Amino acid sequence: MNQSVKKALSLLNLFDEDNDELTLKEISERSKLPKPTAYRMLSALESMNYVYKLKDNEHDSRYRLGLKLLELGQLVSDRLEVRKIAYPYMERLAHDIQEAVHLVIKNHHEATYIEKVESRKAIRLYTRIGKNSPLYIGSGPKLLLAHLSNDEQEEILLQAEAVHGIDRGKFIEELERIRMEGYSYSIGEQDENTIGISYPIYDYRNRVIAALTVSGLSTYFEGNNLVDIKVKTEETASIVSRRLGFRGFVKGVVD
């Protein structure tokens, strides 16, 4: 890690329950940094809302931790909560449909598989917790991409167009279909002869925070079995969403 960045972030560790406010002098002394250096780093942290400055007088200032840390902490909390809440329902779903079940979240410009329940079938797909995938490949990643803002979608699809030569116009149409139909599917995008089907998991703010994904060999995703898989996966995603505080959308209000 860049030493300047490391030193700046180390200043955040000076705050604790007993020291929720510190002066520039105290921060300089405790960090063993010259006052001008500490001030410069605090100014950088302040510009990004990691600290908040309270001006006491012209000679010194007091600092508090900023709300950006609360925002980031909430993101981490949400991820841990969805994984903990979803897992028993993923187990039940995997048992009912006899297919692998995954939990996928957005991680910067990628999708990350944060939980998995294996299929009990002899032939299994190889996936692992912690696996990353582009947001434009696979049913789970595409579902997450479909619920991002237009600007975020455009940035990601421009990259996909340049790197993989995808047809951006057709992909935008597919994302619109995913939003309209409420689920996403993929055929052979990550593994040959496989199908993935994903439904959204919402939080209490009506935001899609994860994709519940079922995947398996294409031959099993046919006829009545396909209907059963879709119904049970959608029901499970709905249950997990309600456990996270989602109460549905108010008619006439756009998220």
C-alpha positions as CSV (number, residue, x, y, z in Angstrom):
1,M,0.0,0.0,0.0
2,N,1.2,3.5,-0.8
3,Q,2.8,4.8,2.4
4,S,1.0,8.2,2.3
5,V,-2.3,6.4,2.0
6,K,-1.4,4.0,4.8
7,K,-0.5,6.9,7.1
8,A,-3.7,8.8,6.3
9,L,-5.9,5.8,7.0
10,S,-3.9,5.1,10.2
11,L,-5.2,8.4,11.5
12,L,-8.7,7.0,11.6
13,N,-7.5,4.4,14.1
14,L,-6.8,7.1,16.6
15,F,-10.5,7.6,17.2
16,D,-12.3,5.3,19.6
17,E,-15.2,5.3,22.0
18,D,-13.2,7.3,24.6
19,N,-11.7,9.7,21.9
20,D,-14.5,10.5,19.5
21,E,-13.1,14.0,19.1
22,L,-9.4,14.9,18.7
23,T,-7.6,18.1,18.1
24,L,-5.0,18.5,15.4
25,K,-2.3,18.7,18.0
26,E,-3.5,15.5,19.6
27,I,-3.6,13.7,16.3
28,S,-0.1,15.0,15.4
29,E,1.3,13.8,18.8
30,R,-0.4,10.4,18.7
31,S,0.5,9.7,15.1
32,K,4.1,11.1,15.5
33,L,3.5,13.1,12.4
34,P,4.5,16.8,12.0
35,K,1.5,19.0,12.4
36,P,1.5,20.2,8.7
37,T,1.7,16.6,7.5
38,A,-1.2,15.5,9.8
39,Y,-3.2,18.6,8.7
40,R,-2.7,17.8,5.0
41,M,-3.8,14.2,5.4
42,L,-6.8,15.2,7.5
43,S,-7.8,17.7,4.8
44,A,-7.7,14.9,2.3
45,L,-9.8,12.6,4.5
46,E,-12.2,15.5,5.2
47,S,-12.7,16.1,1.4
48,M,-14.0,12.5,1.2
49,N,-16.2,12.7,4.3
50,Y,-14.0,10.3,6.3
51,V,-13.5,12.9,9.0
52,Y,-15.4,16.1,9.9
53,K,-13.7,19.2,11.2
54,L,-15.1,21.3,14.0
55,K,-13.3,24.7,14.0
56,D,-12.7,25.8,17.6
57,N,-10.3,28.7,17.1
58,E,-7.7,30.0,14.6
59,H,-4.9,28.0,16.3
60,D,-6.4,24.5,16.4
61,S,-9.3,22.4,15.2
62,R,-11.1,19.4,16.5
63,Y,-12.0,16.4,14.3
64,R,-14.6,13.7,14.4
65,L,-15.1,10.6,12.2
66,G,-17.2,11.4,9.2
67,L,-20.5,9.9,7.9
68,K,-18.7,8.2,5.0
69,L,-17.5,5.5,7.5
70,L,-21.1,4.9,8.6
71,E,-22.1,4.5,5.0
72,L,-19.3,2.0,4.3
73,G,-20.1,0.2,7.5
74,Q,-23.7,-0.1,6.5
75,L,-22.7,-1.7,3.2
76,V,-20.6,-4.3,5.0
77,S,-23.4,-4.9,7.5
78,D,-25.9,-5.4,4.7
79,R,-23.6,-8.0,2.9
80,L,-23.1,-10.0,6.1
81,E,-26.8,-9.8,7.0
82,V,-28.0,-11.0,3.6
83,R,-25.6,-13.9,3.6
84,K,-26.6,-15.0,7.2
85,I,-30.4,-14.6,6.5
86,A,-30.3,-16.2,3.0
87,Y,-28.3,-19.4,3.8
88,P,-31.0,-21.6,5.5
89,Y,-33.4,-20.7,2.7
90,M,-30.8,-21.5,0.1
91,E,-30.3,-24.9,1.7
92,R,-34.0,-25.6,1.6
93,L,-34.2,-24.5,-2.0
94,A,-31.2,-26.6,-3.1
95,H,-32.8,-29.6,-1.3
96,D,-36.2,-29.1,-3.1
97,I,-35.0,-28.6,-6.6
98,Q,-31.8,-30.6,-6.5
99,E,-29.7,-27.9,-8.1
100,A,-26.8,-25.6,-7.0
101,V,-27.9,-22.3,-5.4
102,H,-25.7,-19.2,-5.2
103,L,-25.9,-15.8,-3.6
104,V,-24.3,-13.1,-5.8
105,I,-23.6,-9.4,-5.0
106,K,-22.1,-6.5,-6.9
107,N,-18.5,-5.8,-5.9
108,H,-17.2,-2.6,-7.7
109,H,-17.5,-3.4,-11.4
110,E,-17.8,-7.2,-10.9
111,A,-20.1,-9.7,-9.4
112,T,-18.9,-11.8,-6.4
113,Y,-20.4,-15.2,-5.4
114,I,-20.5,-14.9,-1.6
115,E,-22.4,-18.1,-0.7
116,K,-23.2,-21.4,-2.3
117,V,-25.2,-24.6,-1.5
118,E,-24.1,-27.6,-3.6
119,S,-26.4,-29.8,-5.6
120,R,-26.7,-33.4,-4.4
121,K,-26.5,-34.7,-8.0
122,A,-23.5,-36.7,-9.0
123,I,-22.5,-34.3,-11.8
124,R,-21.9,-30.8,-10.3
125,L,-20.9,-27.5,-11.6
126,Y,-17.6,-26.0,-10.4
127,T,-18.1,-22.7,-8.7
128,R,-16.6,-21.4,-5.5
129,I,-17.4,-18.8,-2.9
130,G,-15.4,-15.7,-3.7
131,K,-15.5,-16.2,-7.4
132,N,-15.7,-12.9,-9.4
133,S,-17.4,-12.5,-12.7
134,P,-18.0,-9.5,-15.1
135,L,-21.4,-8.0,-14.6
136,Y,-22.4,-8.9,-18.2
137,I,-21.8,-12.6,-18.0
138,G,-24.1,-15.0,-16.2
139,S,-27.7,-14.7,-15.0
140,G,-26.8,-13.4,-11.5
141,P,-24.3,-10.7,-12.6
142,K,-26.7,-9.6,-15.4
143,L,-29.6,-9.2,-13.0
144,L,-27.4,-7.0,-10.8
145,L,-26.4,-5.0,-13.8
146,A,-30.0,-4.5,-14.8
147,H,-30.8,-2.7,-11.6
148,L,-27.9,-0.3,-11.7
149,S,-28.3,3.3,-12.8
150,N,-28.1,4.1,-16.5
151,D,-24.7,5.8,-16.0
152,E,-23.2,2.8,-14.3
153,Q,-24.7,0.5,-16.9
154,E,-23.2,2.6,-19.7
155,E,-19.7,2.6,-18.2
156,I,-19.7,-1.2,-17.8
157,L,-21.2,-1.9,-21.2
158,L,-18.7,0.4,-22.9
159,Q,-15.9,-1.7,-21.4
160,A,-17.7,-4.9,-22.4
161,E,-18.1,-3.7,-25.9
162,A,-14.4,-2.7,-26.2
163,V,-13.1,-5.9,-24.6
164,H,-15.6,-8.6,-25.6
165,G,-17.2,-7.0,-28.6
166,I,-20.7,-7.3,-27.2
167,D,-23.6,-5.6,-29.0
168,R,-24.4,-2.8,-26.5
169,G,-27.8,-2.0,-28.1
170,K,-29.0,-5.6,-27.8
171,F,-27.6,-5.9,-24.3
172,I,-29.5,-2.8,-23.1
173,E,-32.7,-4.4,-24.5
174,E,-31.9,-7.6,-22.5
175,L,-31.4,-5.5,-19.3
176,E,-34.8,-3.9,-19.9
177,R,-36.4,-7.3,-20.3
178,I,-34.8,-8.5,-17.1
179,R,-36.3,-5.5,-15.2
180,M,-39.7,-6.0,-16.8
181,E,-39.9,-9.8,-16.3
182,G,-38.3,-9.7,-12.8
183,Y,-35.7,-12.4,-13.4
184,S,-32.6,-13.2,-15.5
185,Y,-31.4,-16.3,-17.2
186,S,-28.3,-17.3,-19.1
187,I,-27.5,-20.3,-21.3
188,G,-23.9,-21.5,-21.5
189,E,-22.4,-18.1,-20.6
190,Q,-20.1,-19.3,-17.8
191,D,-20.0,-23.0,-18.4
192,E,-21.0,-25.0,-21.5
193,N,-24.3,-26.8,-21.5
194,T,-25.5,-25.1,-18.3
195,I,-28.3,-22.7,-17.5
196,G,-28.6,-20.1,-14.8
197,I,-31.7,-18.5,-13.5
198,S,-31.7,-15.6,-11.0
199,Y,-34.2,-13.5,-9.0
200,P,-33.5,-10.3,-7.1
201,I,-33.2,-9.9,-3.4
202,Y,-34.3,-6.5,-2.1
203,D,-33.5,-4.7,1.1
204,Y,-35.7,-2.5,3.3
205,R,-34.8,0.5,1.0
206,N,-36.3,-1.3,-2.0
207,R,-32.9,-1.7,-3.5
208,V,-31.6,-4.9,-5.2
209,I,-28.6,-6.0,-3.1
210,A,-28.1,-9.5,-4.3
211,A,-29.1,-12.1,-6.8
212,L,-30.4,-15.6,-5.8
213,T,-29.1,-17.9,-8.6
214,V,-29.9,-21.5,-9.5
215,S,-27.7,-23.2,-12.0
216,G,-27.3,-26.7,-13.5
217,L,-27.1,-28.7,-16.6
218,S,-29.4,-27.6,-19.4
219,T,-31.1,-31.0,-19.7
220,Y,-32.6,-30.6,-16.2
221,F,-34.0,-27.1,-16.9
222,E,-36.9,-28.3,-19.1
223,G,-40.7,-28.6,-19.0
224,N,-42.4,-28.8,-15.7
225,N,-39.1,-29.0,-13.9
226,L,-38.1,-25.6,-15.2
227,V,-41.4,-24.2,-14.1
228,D,-40.9,-25.7,-10.6
229,I,-37.4,-24.3,-10.4
230,K,-38.5,-20.8,-11.4
231,V,-41.5,-20.7,-9.0
232,K,-39.5,-22.0,-6.0
233,T,-36.5,-19.7,-6.7
234,E,-38.7,-16.7,-6.9
235,E,-40.5,-17.6,-3.7
236,T,-37.2,-18.0,-1.9
237,A,-35.9,-14.7,-3.1
238,S,-39.2,-13.1,-1.9
239,I,-38.9,-14.7,1.5
240,V,-35.3,-13.5,2.0
241,S,-36.2,-10.0,0.8
242,R,-39.0,-9.8,3.4
243,R,-36.7,-11.0,6.1
244,L,-34.4,-8.1,5.1
245,G,-37.3,-5.6,5.6
246,F,-38.6,-5.3,2.0
247,R,-42.3,-4.6,2.0
248,G,-42.9,-4.3,-1.7
249,F,-43.2,-1.3,-3.9
250,V,-45.9,1.4,-3.4
251,K,-48.1,1.7,-6.5
252,G,-47.3,4.8,-8.5
253,V,-43.9,5.2,-6.9
254,V,-40.8,4.5,-8.9
255,D,-37.8,3.2,-7.1
